[in-house]
């Protein structure tokens, strides 16, 4: 009987300890850590989708239905990268390190390998920008990289991730129209 009570007491203490640890708050995360996590999430989806499309299909754009004038797959990818560069430059307050005059990316970028490098490099620059955001500067007005007015570093970082996911959805449709299962949907 004493052994049974001892076992129950130990089990109760272990359970109480486990529940106490569950209630213990996690270490606080910084603003830049949270933003970098968001960038990493969208980066994983966009880069894997861009890589999944065969090079021969990078010029694909839907034609049946109301798709006149839509971007090709490569233009979608280059557009995401170009806007990443523009928004990241706005966050850090510098000129983009690449030519961003064409929102669909440089026409000279045609090979898949070059486009993938451009995309990956844009995310590296976006990570640098997100890493520069802290509790002191996240809401400080900065020049709007798209023209007149101002915005905040936080708004530009959130805008970058939202923009990426918007075009990721379009990239997924292009993949599916070419009978390619997006990596995120594979088991």
Rosetta blueprint (number, residue, H / E / L):
1 X L
2 X H
3 X H
4 X H
5 X H
6 X H
7 X H
8 X H
9 X H
10 X H
11 X H
12 X H
13 X H
14 X H
15 X H
16 X H
17 X H
18 X H
19 X H
20 X H
21 X H
22 X H
23 X H
24 X L
25 X L
26 X L
27 X L
28 X L
29 X L
30 X L
31 X H
32 X H
33 X H
34 X H
35 X H
36 X H
37 X H
38 X H
39 X H
40 X H
41 X H
42 X H
43 X H
44 X H
45 X H
46 X H
47 X H
48 X H
49 X H
50 X H
51 X H
52 X H
53 X L
54 X L
55 X H
56 X H
57 X H
58 X L
59 X L
60 X L
61 X L
62 X L
63 X L
64 X L
65 X L
66 X L
67 X L
68 X L
69 X L
70 X L
71 X L
72 X L
73 X H
74 X H
75 X H
76 X H
77 X H
78 X H
79 X H
80 X H
81 X H
82 X H
83 X H
84 X H
85 X H
86 X H
87 X H
88 X H
89 X H
90 X H
91 X H
92 X H
93 X L
94 X L
95 X L
96 X L
97 X L
98 X L
99 X L
100 X L
101 X L
102 X L
103 X L
104 X L
105 X L
106 X L
107 X L
108 X L
109 X L
110 X L
111 X L
112 X H
113 X H
114 X H
115 X H
116 X H
117 X H
118 X H
119 X H
120 X H
121 X H
122 X H
123 X H
124 X H
125 X H
126 X H
127 X H
128 X H
129 X H
130 X H
131 X H
132 X L
133 X L
134 X L
135 X L
136 X L
137 X L
138 X L
139 X L
140 X L
141 X E
142 X E
143 X E
144 X L
145 X L
146 X L
147 X L
148 X L
149 X L
150 X E
151 X E
152 X E
153 X H
154 X H
155 X H
156 X H
157 X H
158 X H
159 X H
160 X H
161 X H
162 X H
163 X H
164 X H
165 X H
166 X H
167 X H
168 X H
169 X H
170 X H
171 X H
172 X H
173 X H
174 X H
175 X H
176 X H
177 X H
178 X L
179 X L
180 X L
181 X L
182 X L
183 X H
184 X H
185 X H
186 X L
187 X L
